[in-house]
């Protein structure tokens, strides 16, 4: 059994390293961790700590350019936001960017994979560990978290999802989930959701996705833009 286990472990390392090199040929693979929802590979690429899963990069630290664009778009809608929830499979860089705003008093990262934040912190270099006490990492899956914390209120909820291509991700774009998030917003609160846009023209698939999201949002929110 020990011999078989050893071979299996070596095969996993070889397979993970090969996946990493195909995605980031110039990067340096360091290891992996597994949660009930998936396998995550991590290492370095161009002086950034990178986590990949499902064939793509899901976390890059430090990261400033994309989070800065996201921050600017949201502050344009709610510049006085003080309490912010970010619902995303990987959002530590985005949380760090929101914490640069002086009037922000609390940022909560609510993951889709409850085991991901803890595993990330376990392998993350000490120099990249979050130290701001205004940041809360919710070690609960998003739908469960908002039910368990029914009294929590936020000025801004950022629903930053990858392309909705699986049934699991579709759970976070339903009318029921949007209705549950509305309970955590005051009258002037804002909910945002990332929607895939076209490169050159709108295909029927993208149009249907956008129309479906809008219809779901409008069941709970009277104003959408």
C-alpha positions as CSV (number, residue, x, y, z in Angstrom):
1,X,0.0,0.0,0.0
2,X,2.8,2.4,0.8
3,X,4.4,1.7,-2.6
4,X,1.2,2.3,-4.4
5,X,0.5,5.5,-2.4
6,X,4.0,6.8,-3.1
7,X,3.5,6.2,-6.9
8,X,0.2,8.0,-6.7
9,X,1.7,11.0,-4.9
10,X,4.5,11.2,-7.4
11,X,2.1,11.0,-10.3
12,X,0.0,13.8,-8.8
13,X,3.1,16.0,-8.5
14,X,4.1,15.3,-12.1
15,X,0.6,15.9,-13.4
16,X,0.2,19.2,-11.5
17,X,3.6,20.4,-12.6
18,X,2.7,19.6,-16.2
19,X,-0.6,21.5,-15.9
20,X,1.2,24.5,-14.4
21,X,3.9,24.6,-17.1
22,X,1.3,24.5,-19.9
23,X,-0.5,27.5,-18.3
24,X,2.6,29.4,-17.2
25,X,5.7,28.1,-19.0
26,X,8.0,30.7,-17.4
27,X,6.5,30.3,-13.9
28,X,7.8,28.3,-11.0
29,X,5.5,25.7,-9.6
30,X,5.6,25.2,-5.8
31,X,2.8,23.0,-4.8
32,X,-1.0,22.3,-4.6
33,X,-3.8,22.0,-2.2
34,X,-7.2,20.4,-2.5
35,X,-10.6,21.4,-1.2
36,X,-14.0,19.6,-1.6
37,X,-14.6,21.8,-4.7
38,X,-11.3,21.5,-6.6
39,X,-7.5,21.3,-6.9
40,X,-5.5,24.5,-6.7
41,X,-1.9,24.8,-8.0
42,X,0.3,27.6,-6.7
43,X,3.7,29.1,-7.4
44,X,5.4,32.2,-8.8
45,X,5.3,34.0,-12.2
46,X,7.0,37.3,-12.9
47,X,7.5,38.1,-9.2
48,X,3.8,37.5,-8.5
49,X,2.3,34.7,-6.4
50,X,-0.2,32.9,-8.6
51,X,-2.9,30.3,-7.8
52,X,-4.5,28.4,-10.7
53,X,-7.5,26.1,-10.9
54,X,-9.8,24.8,-13.6
55,X,-7.3,25.5,-16.3
56,X,-6.9,29.2,-15.5
57,X,-5.4,31.7,-13.1
58,X,-7.7,32.5,-10.2
59,X,-5.5,34.6,-7.9
60,X,-2.5,36.9,-8.5
61,X,-0.7,38.7,-5.7
62,X,0.2,41.4,-5.5
63,X,-2.2,42.7,-8.2
64,X,-3.1,46.3,-8.7
65,X,-4.2,47.1,-12.3
66,X,-7.4,45.1,-12.6
67,X,-8.5,45.7,-8.9
68,X,-7.9,49.5,-9.5
69,X,-10.3,49.5,-12.5
70,X,-12.9,47.6,-10.5
71,X,-12.5,49.9,-7.5
72,X,-12.9,53.0,-9.7
73,X,-16.1,51.6,-11.3
74,X,-17.7,50.9,-7.9
75,X,-16.7,54.2,-6.3
76,X,-18.3,56.0,-9.2
77,X,-21.6,54.4,-8.0
78,X,-21.2,54.6,-4.3
79,X,-18.2,56.8,-3.3
80,X,-19.2,56.9,0.3
81,X,-19.4,53.1,0.8
82,X,-18.0,52.1,4.2
83,X,-19.0,48.5,4.6
84,X,-18.3,46.3,1.6
85,X,-18.8,42.6,0.9
86,X,-17.0,41.0,-2.0
87,X,-18.5,37.7,-3.2
88,X,-15.9,35.9,-5.4
89,X,-14.0,32.7,-5.6
90,X,-10.7,34.6,-5.3
91,X,-10.6,38.2,-4.2
92,X,-7.7,38.9,-1.8
93,X,-6.2,41.4,-4.2
94,X,-9.5,43.1,-4.8
95,X,-10.1,43.3,-1.0
96,X,-6.7,44.9,-0.5
97,X,-7.5,47.5,-3.1
98,X,-10.8,48.5,-1.5
99,X,-9.0,48.8,1.8
100,X,-6.9,51.6,0.3
101,X,-10.0,53.9,0.5
102,X,-9.8,55.9,3.7
103,X,-13.5,55.9,4.5
104,X,-13.9,52.2,4.2
105,X,-14.3,50.7,7.7
106,X,-14.9,47.0,6.8
107,X,-14.4,44.6,3.9
108,X,-15.7,41.1,4.0
109,X,-14.5,38.5,1.5
110,X,-17.3,35.9,1.0
111,X,-15.9,33.0,-1.0
112,X,-17.7,30.4,-3.2
113,X,-15.4,27.7,-2.0
114,X,-15.4,27.9,1.8
115,X,-12.1,26.0,2.2
116,X,-10.2,28.2,-0.2
117,X,-9.3,31.3,1.9
118,X,-7.8,29.2,4.7
119,X,-5.8,27.1,2.4
120,X,-4.6,30.2,0.5
121,X,-3.3,31.8,3.8
122,X,-1.6,28.5,4.6
123,X,0.6,28.6,1.5
124,X,0.8,32.4,1.0
125,X,4.2,34.0,1.7
126,X,4.2,35.9,5.0
127,X,5.0,39.1,3.1
128,X,1.7,38.9,1.3
129,X,-0.5,38.0,4.3
130,X,-3.3,40.5,4.9
131,X,-2.7,42.5,8.0
132,X,-5.5,45.1,7.9
133,X,-7.9,44.4,10.7
134,X,-10.7,45.9,8.7
135,X,-10.6,42.7,6.5
136,X,-12.8,39.7,7.4
137,X,-12.4,36.4,5.6
138,X,-15.7,34.4,5.7
139,X,-14.9,30.8,5.9
140,X,-18.4,29.9,4.7
141,X,-19.8,29.4,1.2
142,X,-21.5,32.5,0.1
143,X,-25.2,31.4,0.2
144,X,-24.7,29.8,3.7
145,X,-22.8,32.9,5.0
146,X,-25.5,35.4,4.2
147,X,-28.2,33.2,5.8
148,X,-26.1,32.7,9.0
149,X,-25.3,36.5,9.2
150,X,-28.8,37.8,8.5
151,X,-28.2,41.0,10.4
152,X,-25.1,42.1,8.6
153,X,-25.6,45.2,6.4
154,X,-23.4,46.5,3.6
155,X,-23.3,49.7,1.6
156,X,-21.9,47.8,-1.4
157,X,-22.0,44.1,-2.4
158,X,-19.6,43.2,-5.2
159,X,-20.6,39.9,-6.9
160,X,-17.4,39.3,-8.9
161,X,-17.8,35.9,-10.6
162,X,-16.0,34.1,-13.5
163,X,-18.1,33.4,-16.6
164,X,-21.2,31.5,-15.5
165,X,-20.5,28.2,-17.3
166,X,-21.3,25.6,-14.6
167,X,-24.4,24.7,-12.6
168,X,-22.5,25.6,-9.4
169,X,-21.8,29.1,-10.6
170,X,-25.4,29.5,-11.8
171,X,-26.5,29.3,-8.1
172,X,-25.1,32.8,-7.6
173,X,-27.1,34.4,-10.5
174,X,-30.6,33.3,-9.5
175,X,-33.5,35.6,-8.5
176,X,-33.5,33.8,-5.1
177,X,-29.8,34.6,-4.4
178,X,-30.3,38.2,-5.5
179,X,-33.3,38.5,-3.2
180,X,-31.2,37.2,-0.3
181,X,-28.5,39.7,-1.0
182,X,-31.0,42.6,-1.1
183,X,-31.8,41.9,2.6
184,X,-28.2,42.9,3.4
185,X,-28.4,46.3,1.7
186,X,-29.9,49.6,3.0
187,X,-32.2,51.7,0.8
188,X,-29.2,53.3,-0.8
189,X,-27.1,50.1,-1.0
190,X,-25.6,48.9,-4.3
191,X,-25.2,45.4,-5.7
192,X,-23.0,44.9,-8.7
193,X,-22.4,41.8,-10.7
194,X,-19.8,41.1,-13.3
195,X,-21.3,40.2,-16.7
196,X,-19.3,38.8,-19.6
197,X,-19.2,41.2,-22.5
198,X,-18.7,40.7,-26.3
199,X,-15.3,41.2,-27.9
200,X,-16.7,42.6,-31.2
201,X,-20.4,41.7,-31.4
202,X,-23.1,40.2,-29.2
203,X,-23.7,36.5,-29.9
204,X,-27.1,35.0,-29.1
205,X,-25.5,33.1,-26.1
206,X,-24.1,36.3,-24.6
207,X,-27.3,38.2,-25.2
208,X,-29.4,35.4,-23.5
209,X,-27.0,35.4,-20.5
210,X,-27.2,39.2,-20.1
211,X,-31.0,39.2,-20.5
212,X,-31.4,36.4,-18.0
213,X,-29.3,38.1,-15.4
214,X,-31.2,41.4,-15.9
215,X,-34.5,39.6,-15.5
216,X,-33.4,37.9,-12.3
217,X,-32.1,41.2,-10.9
218,X,-35.3,43.1,-11.7
219,X,-37.3,40.7,-9.6
220,X,-35.6,42.3,-6.5
221,X,-34.3,45.6,-7.6
222,X,-36.4,48.4,-9.1
223,X,-33.4,50.2,-10.5
224,X,-30.7,48.5,-12.7
225,X,-28.1,49.9,-14.9
